[in-house]
Amino acid sequence: MADELRQRSRTLYDGPDRAPARSYLKAIGLTDRDISRPIVGIANTWTETMPCNFTLRALAEHVKRGVREAGGTPMEFNTVAISDGITMGTEGMKTSLVSREVIADSIELVVRGHMFDALVVLVGCDKTIPGGAMALLRLDVPGLVLYGGSIQPGHFRGQSVTVLNLFEAVGAHAAGKLSDADLKELEDRACPGPGACGGQFTANTMAMALEFLGLSPMGSASVAATDPAKDRVGEDAGRLAMDLLRRGVLPRQIVTRGALENAIAGVNATGGSTNAVLHLLAIAREAGVPLTIDNFDPIGRRTPLWADMQPGGRYTAVDLGRAGGTAVVARRLVEARLVDGEAMTVTGRTFAEEAEHARETPGQDVVWPLDRPIKPTGGLVILKGSLAPDGCVVKVAGHERRQHRGPARVFEREEDAMAAVLSGRIRPGDVVVIRYEGPRGGPGMREMLGVTAAIVGAGLGESVALLTDGRFSGATRGLMAGHVAPEAQVGGPIALVEEGDPIRFDVDERRLDLEVAEPVLAERRARWRAPAPRYTGGVLAKYVALVTSAAEGAITRPS
């Protein structure tokens, strides 16, 4: 039976001519018996540059134990990871989205090179989750993705806090609303230990999305990084990888159009990150399933918002775990007949069967009742219009305004906009425009949490709107439009906006418009020239040469 499961690894290790390869493994302690068993790759995104992935080195040991107990031989290897939270607001953030592609490529290279029979991908921070899923689907070997888990909430003067509170505190401090001592105390308390950012920000959004896609075991993401139960989750994942190998189940058999729509529904039902649009488009491409940005809005329109989670709501991912986890959200969606309950998952059970096993904590109020959702529609909307012909993404999970009209305040990069906010130069009614931050223009499509949080912290969250061809953090809240496409660097309408131009947001009509006469825009278009590339060599220049529009998921294609 073991030989039947070694369709890939036996090419490397079987036969007299493969004696040199076997000798290399014996040099690091493997035995003939180890080499004769199925080889399971453990792709680890551990790093000590951030809390998000810090526990993955220890978690890998439990996954490997599960693989061995189930008859396999694990081989662990590493890839890269970039912290969005640490690099936010700097040139370093330009590397974040680029890292998604590098993660997928590097995992692909190691798995193809070492011909693993199955694969477990350990992920934590924002881009490791979609990057790991993209690699698994591209390779299409039996396997799964396992999330390291959320950070525990911090505590500040009797309140639970996350890093979002700290980003917003920076704006409050600049506006004179928070003292140096208060900012320092909050800094010391916001992140009490390892794990990914605690609200329904990008990491927890994408971890839940992978459960709803069927690539991660339902409920595994809800166990926090420092919860002792995570050890068992790791061992179960190792055993499950071997079970998938024995059953011959491949990732592309799991990620169907129905599974992708389940994931989109889950993001909407929990007020999840706008980054899910980019990442699910990229994942669909690797799965070979047609999906466009236009497919998101109809799902959002029909999916109620049930989970009262930060940044729009009150609770953290740890609170959701205590309430019963993501399976409770799945149950709401199944009961409302808003998902494909027959979609398969890595456990061998259907989505509906996983939802049926949800253990909802009595009296919990994180996920609202089936007949009393927080809102009748979901947290994500896609706007189009003269300023975003190919679309942009807005999150409406909180109490955001549905309309806004105001004068453009135009900035050519994030740092200039941040300086304007912190110095008090942004006024109520303004529309902040940050451009040349798209996939090519940035390059790398930086997140703008620093700016959006500073606007909220300065008390302007209810009176100022913002749009950009860059991205937002999952922690962003307020009337903020990201992923405006086409981007400025390729001559999209956002490149033609001038200071003071009237801009209109209409969420109900799904419109984002630049209210300037076409003859005026034609004259500006004739004068416009693309700025010189900011990077002319290295990985960022390669990315610019290969990356597509945000409306296509900012994926890279061979030139």
SULDAZI-V801705 format. One record per pair of residues at least 12 apart in sequence whose ideal C-beta (glycine too) atoms are under 8 Angstrom apart, sorted by the first residue. I is the first residue (numbers start at 1). J is the second residue. D is the distance in whole Angstrom. If there is no record, write none. Layout:
# SULDAZI-V801705
i/j/d
I/J/D
I/J/D
This chain:
# SULDAZI-V801705
i/j/d
2/36/6
2/37/6
2/38/6
2/71/7
5/38/4
5/117/6
5/245/5
5/246/7
6/36/8
6/37/8
6/38/5
6/39/7
6/117/6
7/117/7
8/39/8
8/115/4
8/116/6
8/117/5
8/141/7
9/38/7
9/39/4
9/114/8
9/115/5
9/116/7
9/117/5
11/115/6
12/114/7
12/115/5
13/25/8
13/35/5
13/36/8
13/39/8
22/35/6
30/73/7
34/73/5
35/73/7
37/71/6
37/72/6
37/73/5
38/71/7
38/72/5
38/73/7
38/117/4
38/118/7
38/242/7
38/245/6
39/72/7
39/73/5
39/74/8
39/75/6
39/114/8
39/115/8
39/116/5
39/117/5
40/67/5
40/72/5
40/73/7
40/74/5
40/75/7
40/116/6
40/117/7
40/118/5
40/119/7
40/120/7
40/238/7
40/241/5
40/242/7
40/245/8
41/74/8
41/75/6
41/76/8
41/77/7
41/110/7
41/111/6
41/114/7
41/116/4
41/118/7
41/119/5
41/120/7
41/143/8
42/60/6
42/63/6
42/64/6
42/67/8
42/74/5
42/75/7
42/76/4
42/77/7
42/119/8
42/120/5
42/122/7
43/77/6
43/78/8
43/79/6
43/107/5
43/110/7
43/111/8
43/119/6
43/120/7
43/121/4
43/122/7
43/132/7
43/135/7
44/56/6
44/57/7
44/60/5
44/76/6
44/77/7
44/78/5
44/79/7
44/122/5
45/78/7
45/79/6
45/80/8
45/81/5
45/103/7
45/121/8
45/122/6
45/123/5
45/124/6
45/125/7
45/128/4
45/132/7
46/60/7
46/78/6
46/81/8
46/122/7
47/80/8
47/81/5
49/81/7
49/83/6
49/86/7
50/81/7
50/83/4
50/85/7
50/86/6
50/125/6
51/151/6
51/191/6
51/193/7
51/194/4
51/195/6
51/196/8
52/81/8
52/83/7
52/85/8
52/124/4
52/125/4
52/126/8
52/148/7
52/151/8
52/194/8
52/195/7
52/196/4
52/197/7
52/203/6
53/81/5
53/123/8
53/124/4
53/125/6
53/128/7
53/148/6
53/196/8
54/124/8
54/194/4
54/195/8
54/225/8
55/124/8
55/148/5
55/149/7
55/194/5
55/195/7
55/225/5
55/226/7
55/230/7
56/122/5
56/123/8
56/124/6
56/148/5
59/122/6
59/146/8
59/148/6
59/230/6
59/231/8
59/234/5
60/76/5
60/122/6
60/234/8
61/234/8
62/230/8
62/231/5
62/232/8
62/233/8
62/234/3
62/235/5
62/238/7
63/120/6
63/122/7
63/146/7
63/234/5
63/235/7
63/237/5
63/238/4
63/241/8
64/76/7
64/238/6
65/234/8
65/235/5
65/238/6
66/234/7
66/235/4
66/236/6
66/237/6
66/238/2
66/239/4
66/240/8
66/241/8
66/242/8
67/120/8
67/238/4
67/239/7
67/241/6
67/242/6
68/238/8
69/235/7
69/238/7
69/239/6
70/238/7
70/239/4
70/241/8
70/242/4
70/243/7
71/242/6
72/117/8
72/118/7
72/238/8
72/241/7
72/242/5
72/245/7
74/238/7
75/114/7
75/116/7
77/110/5
77/114/8
79/102/8
79/103/5
79/106/4
79/107/6
79/110/8
79/128/8
79/131/8
80/99/6
80/102/6
80/103/6
80/106/7
81/99/7
81/103/7
81/124/7
81/125/5
81/127/7
81/128/5
82/95/5
82/96/5
82/99/4
82/125/7
82/127/7
83/125/6
84/96/5
84/125/7
84/126/5
84/127/8
84/202/7
84/447/6
84/449/8
84/473/7
85/163/6
85/197/6
88/167/8
88/447/6
88/449/6
88/450/5
88/473/7
89/414/7
89/415/7
89/418/6
89/449/8
89/450/4
89/451/8
93/444/7
93/446/4
93/447/6
94/442/5
94/443/6
94/444/4
94/446/6
94/540/7
95/444/6
95/539/8
95/540/7
96/126/7
96/127/6
96/444/7
96/446/7
96/447/7
97/127/7
97/278/8
97/439/7
97/444/5
97/445/5
97/471/7
97/554/6
98/443/7
98/444/5
98/539/6
98/540/7
98/543/5
99/127/5
99/131/7
100/127/4
100/130/6
100/131/4
100/134/7
100/279/8
100/282/7
101/131/7
101/543/7
101/555/8
101/556/5
102/131/8
102/539/7
103/127/6
103/128/6
103/131/3
103/132/7
103/134/8
103/135/7
104/131/5
104/132/8
104/134/4
104/135/4
104/138/7
104/286/8
105/135/8
107/119/8
107/121/7
107/131/8
107/132/7
107/135/4
107/136/8
107/139/8
108/135/5
108/138/6
108/139/6
111/135/7
111/139/5
111/141/7
112/139/7
116/141/7
117/141/7
117/142/7
117/245/6
118/141/6
118/142/4
118/143/5
118/241/5
118/242/7
118/244/6
118/245/4
119/136/6
119/139/7
119/141/5
119/142/7
119/143/3
119/144/8
119/241/7
120/143/6
120/144/6
120/145/8
120/146/6
120/237/6
120/238/7
120/241/5
121/133/8
121/135/7
121/136/6
121/143/7
121/144/7
121/145/5
121/146/7
122/146/5
122/148/7
123/145/6
123/146/7
123/147/6
123/148/7
123/207/8
124/147/7
124/148/4
124/149/8
124/195/8
124/196/5
124/203/7
124/225/8
125/196/6
125/203/6
126/196/8
126/201/8
126/202/4
126/203/5
126/206/7
126/275/7
126/474/8
129/145/7
129/147/7
129/203/7
129/206/4
129/207/6
129/210/6
129/279/8
130/206/6
130/278/8
130/279/4
130/282/6
130/283/6
132/145/5
133/145/6
133/210/6
133/213/7
133/215/6
133/283/5
133/286/8
134/282/6
134/283/6
134/286/5
136/215/7
136/251/5
137/251/5
137/252/6
137/255/6
137/283/7
137/286/4
137/287/5
138/286/5
139/251/8
140/250/5
140/251/6
140/252/5
141/250/7
141/251/8
142/241/7
142/244/4
142/245/4
142/247/8
142/248/7
142/249/6
142/250/6
142/251/8
143/241/6
143/244/6
143/251/7
144/215/6
144/216/6
144/217/7
144/237/6
144/240/6
144/241/6
144/244/7
144/346/5
145/210/5
145/215/5
145/216/5
146/216/6
146/217/8
146/220/6
146/233/7
146/234/7
146/237/5
147/196/8
147/203/8
147/207/4
147/210/7
147/216/6
147/220/7
147/221/4
148/195/7
148/196/7
148/225/5
148/230/8
149/195/5
149/196/7
149/221/7
149/223/6
149/224/5
149/225/4
149/226/8
149/227/7
149/230/6
150/195/5
150/196/6
150/197/8
150/198/5
150/203/8
150/204/6
150/224/5
150/225/6
150/316/7
150/317/4
150/318/6
150/321/8
151/191/6
151/192/7
151/193/6
151/194/7
151/195/3
151/196/6
151/197/7
151/198/5
151/224/7
151/225/6
152/192/6
152/193/6
152/195/7
152/198/7
152/224/6
152/226/6
152/318/6
153/192/8
153/198/5
153/316/5
153/318/6
153/319/8
154/189/5
154/190/4
154/191/6
154/192/5
155/189/6
155/192/8
156/185/7
156/186/5
156/189/5
156/190/7
160/316/7
161/186/7
161/189/7
161/190/5
162/190/7
162/197/6
162/198/4
162/199/5
162/310/6
162/316/6
162/475/8
163/190/5
163/191/6
163/197/6
163/198/7
163/475/7
164/197/8
164/199/6
164/201/7
164/310/6
164/311/6
164/453/7
164/475/4
165/186/7
165/190/6
166/186/6
166/187/6
166/190/4
167/449/6
167/450/6
167/453/4
167/454/8
167/457/8
167/475/7
168/453/5
168/454/8
168/456/5
168/457/4
169/182/8
169/183/6
169/186/5
169/457/6
170/183/7
170/422/8
170/450/7
170/453/7
170/454/6
170/457/6
171/421/7
171/422/7
171/453/6
171/454/3
171/455/6
171/456/6
171/457/2
171/458/4
172/457/4
172/458/7
172/459/8
173/457/8
174/421/7
174/422/4
174/423/8
174/454/7
174/457/8
174/458/7
175/424/7
175/457/7
175/458/4
175/459/7
177/457/8
177/458/8
177/459/7
193/225/8
193/226/5
194/225/5
194/226/6
195/224/6
195/225/3
195/226/6
196/225/7
197/474/7
197/475/7
198/310/7
198/316/4
198/317/6
198/318/7
199/309/6
199/310/3
199/311/6
199/316/6
199/317/7
199/474/7
199/475/6
200/270/5
200/271/6
200/272/5
200/273/7
200/307/7
200/309/4
200/310/6
200/311/8
200/313/8
200/317/7
200/320/8
200/397/8
200/474/7
201/273/6
201/310/8
201/311/7
201/473/6
201/474/3
201/475/5
202/273/4
202/275/5
202/276/8
202/473/7
202/474/4
203/474/7
204/221/7
204/272/8
204/317/4
204/474/8
205/267/6
205/270/7
205/272/3
205/273/4
205/275/7
205/276/5
205/474/5
206/273/7
206/275/7
206/276/6
206/279/6
207/221/4
208/221/6
208/266/6
208/267/8
208/270/7
208/272/7
208/326/5
208/329/7
209/263/4
209/266/6
209/267/6
209/272/7
209/276/6
209/279/8
209/280/7
210/263/8
211/266/8
211/326/5
211/330/8
211/345/8
212/259/7
212/262/5
212/263/4
212/265/7
212/266/4
212/326/7
212/330/7
212/339/8
212/351/7
213/254/7
213/255/6
213/259/5
213/260/7
213/262/7
213/263/5
213/283/7
214/254/4
214/255/7
214/259/5
214/343/6
214/344/6
214/345/4
214/346/6
214/351/7
215/251/6
215/254/6
215/255/7
215/346/6
216/346/7
217/233/8
217/236/7
217/237/7
217/240/6
217/345/7
217/346/6
217/347/6
218/326/7
218/327/5
218/330/7
218/345/6
218/347/7
218/354/4
218/355/8
218/357/8
219/325/5
219/326/7
219/327/6
219/354/8
220/233/5
220/236/8
220/237/7
221/325/8
221/326/6
222/317/7
222/320/6
222/321/4
222/325/3
222/326/6
222/327/8
223/321/6
224/317/7
224/318/5
224/321/6
227/321/8
240/346/6
240/347/7
243/348/8
244/346/6
247/348/7
249/344/8
249/346/7
249/348/8
251/287/8
252/287/6
252/288/7
253/344/7
254/343/8
254/344/5
254/345/7
254/346/7
255/283/7
255/284/8
255/287/4
255/289/7
256/287/8
256/289/7
256/340/8
256/343/6
257/289/5
257/290/7
257/291/7
258/339/8
258/340/3
258/342/7
258/343/5
259/340/7
259/343/5
259/344/8
259/351/8
260/280/6
260/283/7
260/284/6
260/287/8
260/289/6
260/291/6
261/295/8
261/299/6
261/339/7
261/340/7
262/333/7
262/339/5
262/340/6
262/343/6
262/351/6
263/276/8
263/280/6
264/276/8
264/280/6
264/295/8
264/296/6
264/299/5
264/300/8
265/299/6
265/303/5
265/333/6
265/338/6
265/339/5
265/378/8
266/326/7
266/329/6
266/330/7
266/333/7
267/280/8
267/378/8
267/379/7
267/380/6
268/299/6
268/300/5
268/303/4
268/305/7
268/377/8
268/378/3
268/379/5
268/380/6
269/303/6
269/304/7
269/305/6
269/306/5
269/307/6
269/329/6
269/332/7
269/333/6
269/378/6
269/379/8
270/305/8
270/306/7
270/307/4
270/309/6
270/320/8
270/329/6
270/379/7
271/305/6
271/307/6
271/309/6
271/311/8
271/312/5
271/313/6
271/378/8
271/379/4
271/395/7
271/397/3
271/398/7
272/379/6
272/380/7
272/397/8
272/474/7
273/395/7
273/472/8
273/473/7
273/474/3
274/380/7
274/393/4
274/394/7
274/395/5
274/471/7
274/472/5
274/474/7
274/476/7
274/482/6
274/483/7
275/471/6
275/472/8
275/473/8
275/474/6
276/380/7
277/293/7
277/296/6
277/380/7
277/382/8
277/393/5
277/483/7
277/553/8
278/471/7
278/483/7
278/550/6
278/553/5
278/554/6
279/553/7
280/553/8
281/293/7
281/552/6
281/553/3
281/555/7
282/553/4
282/554/7
282/555/5
284/553/8
285/553/6
285/555/6
292/551/8
293/382/6
293/390/8
293/391/5
293/393/8
293/551/5
293/552/8
294/382/7
294/391/7
296/380/6
296/382/5
296/393/8
297/380/8
297/381/6
297/382/4
297/510/7
299/378/7
300/377/6
300/378/4
300/379/7
300/380/5
300/381/6
300/382/8
301/377/6
301/378/7
302/338/6
302/377/8
303/333/7
303/338/6
303/377/7
303/378/4
304/336/7
304/373/3
304/374/7
304/375/6
304/376/5
304/377/7
304/378/7
305/373/6
305/374/5
305/375/4
305/377/7
305/378/6
305/379/6
305/397/6
306/329/6
306/332/5
306/367/5
306/368/5
306/373/5
306/374/7
307/320/7
307/329/6
307/366/6
307/367/5
307/368/8
307/374/8
308/365/7
308/366/6
308/367/8
308/368/7
308/374/6
309/366/7
309/397/8
310/475/7
311/397/7
311/398/7
311/474/7
311/475/5
311/476/7
311/477/4
312/379/7
312/395/7
312/397/3
312/398/3
312/399/8
312/477/6
313/374/7
313/397/7
313/398/7
315/366/5
319/366/5
320/366/5
320/367/7
322/361/6
322/364/7
322/366/8
323/360/7
323/361/5
323/364/4
323/365/8
323/366/4
323/367/6
324/358/6
324/359/5
324/360/4
324/361/5
324/364/7
324/367/7
325/358/7
327/354/6
327/355/6
327/357/7
327/358/4
327/359/8
328/358/5
328/360/5
328/364/8
328/367/5
329/367/6
330/351/7
330/354/6
330/355/4
330/358/7
331/355/4
331/356/7
331/358/5
331/360/7
332/367/7
332/370/6
333/355/7
334/351/7
334/352/5
334/355/4
334/356/8
335/370/5
336/370/6
339/351/6
341/355/7
375/397/8
377/396/8
379/395/6
379/396/6
379/397/4
380/393/6
380/394/8
380/395/6
380/396/8
381/393/8
381/394/5
381/395/8
381/396/6
381/507/6
381/510/6
382/394/8
382/510/7
383/481/6
383/505/7
383/507/7
383/510/5
383/511/6
383/512/4
384/510/6
384/511/7
384/512/7
385/511/4
385/512/4
385/513/4
386/493/6
386/512/8
386/513/5
386/514/5
387/467/7
387/484/7
387/493/5
387/494/6
387/497/8
387/503/7
387/512/5
387/513/6
387/514/4
388/467/8
388/481/7
388/484/5
388/485/6
388/493/7
388/494/8
388/512/5
389/485/8
389/486/7
389/492/8
389/493/7
390/485/4
390/486/6
390/492/8
390/549/6
390/551/4
391/483/7
391/485/6
391/551/5
392/467/7
392/481/5
392/482/6
392/483/5
392/484/4
392/485/7
392/512/6
393/481/7
393/482/5
393/483/5
394/479/7
394/480/7
394/481/5
394/482/8
394/505/8
394/507/6
395/472/8
395/476/7
395/477/7
395/480/7
396/507/6
397/477/8
398/477/5
398/478/8
400/477/7
400/478/6
400/479/5
400/507/8
401/462/7
401/465/8
401/479/5
401/505/8
401/507/8
402/506/7
402/507/4
402/508/5
403/504/8
403/505/6
403/506/5
403/507/7
403/508/7
404/431/7
404/465/4
404/479/6
404/504/7
404/505/4
405/502/6
405/503/7
405/504/5
405/505/7
405/515/8
406/429/4
406/430/6
406/431/5
406/464/8
406/465/7
406/502/7
406/503/7
407/429/7
407/430/6
407/431/7
407/499/8
407/500/5
407/501/7
407/502/6
407/503/8
408/430/8
408/431/5
408/433/5
408/497/5
408/498/7
408/499/6
408/500/6
408/501/4
408/502/8
408/503/5
409/426/6
409/430/5
409/431/7
409/432/5
409/433/7
409/499/7
410/433/5
410/435/7
410/497/6
410/498/7
410/499/5
411/432/7
411/433/7
411/434/5
411/435/7
412/435/6
412/436/5
413/434/7
413/436/6
413/437/7
414/434/6
414/437/6
414/446/6
414/448/6
414/450/7
414/451/6
414/470/7
417/432/6
417/434/5
417/448/8
417/451/5
418/450/6
418/451/5
418/454/6
420/432/8
421/451/6
421/454/5
421/455/6
421/458/6
421/460/8
422/454/6
424/458/8
426/455/7
426/458/8
426/460/6
426/464/6
427/464/8
428/460/6
428/463/4
428/464/7
429/463/6
429/464/7
430/464/5
430/465/8
431/464/7
431/465/5
431/466/7
431/467/7
431/503/4
431/505/8
432/451/7
432/455/7
432/464/6
432/465/7
432/466/4
432/467/7
433/466/8
433/467/6
433/468/7
433/494/7
433/497/5
433/503/7
434/448/6
434/451/7
434/466/7
434/467/8
434/468/4
434/469/8
434/470/6
435/468/7
435/469/6
435/487/8
435/488/4
435/494/5
435/495/6
435/497/7
436/469/7
436/487/8
436/488/5
436/489/6
436/495/8
436/531/6
437/468/6
437/469/6
437/470/3
438/469/4
438/470/6
438/484/8
438/485/8
438/487/3
438/488/6
438/489/6
438/490/8
438/550/6
439/487/7
439/543/8
439/544/8
439/547/4
439/548/7
439/549/7
439/550/6
439/554/4
440/487/6
440/489/4
440/490/7
440/544/5
440/547/6
441/469/7
441/487/5
441/488/5
441/489/3
441/531/8
442/470/6
442/534/8
443/533/8
443/534/7
443/535/7
443/540/5
443/543/6
443/544/5
443/547/7
444/540/7
444/543/7
445/469/8
445/470/5
445/471/5
445/483/8
445/550/7
445/554/6
446/470/5
446/471/7
447/470/7
447/471/5
447/472/6
447/473/5
448/466/7
448/468/6
448/470/6
448/471/7
448/472/5
448/473/7
448/476/7
448/480/8
448/482/7
449/472/7
449/473/3
449/475/6
449/476/6
451/466/7
452/466/6
452/472/6
452/473/8
452/476/4
452/477/7
452/478/6
452/480/5
453/475/7
453/476/7
455/478/7
456/477/7
456/478/6
461/477/7
461/478/5
462/478/8
464/478/8
464/479/8
465/478/8
465/479/4
465/480/7
465/481/8
465/503/8
465/505/6
466/478/7
466/479/7
466/480/5
466/481/7
467/480/7
467/481/4
467/482/8
467/484/6
467/494/7
467/503/7
467/512/7
468/480/8
468/481/7
468/482/6
468/484/6
469/483/7
469/484/5
469/485/7
469/487/4
469/488/6
469/489/8
469/492/7
469/494/6
469/550/7
470/482/7
471/483/7
471/550/8
479/505/6
479/507/8
481/505/7
481/512/6
483/550/4
483/551/7
484/512/7
484/550/8
485/549/5
485/550/5
485/551/4
486/549/6
486/551/8
487/549/7
487/550/7
489/530/6
489/531/7
490/530/7
490/549/8
491/525/7
491/528/6
491/530/7
493/514/6
493/521/7
495/528/6
496/514/7
496/516/8
496/521/6
496/524/5
496/525/6
496/528/7
497/514/6
498/524/7
501/514/6
501/515/7
501/516/5
502/514/8
502/515/4
502/516/8
503/515/7
543/556/7
545/559/6
546/558/7
546/559/6
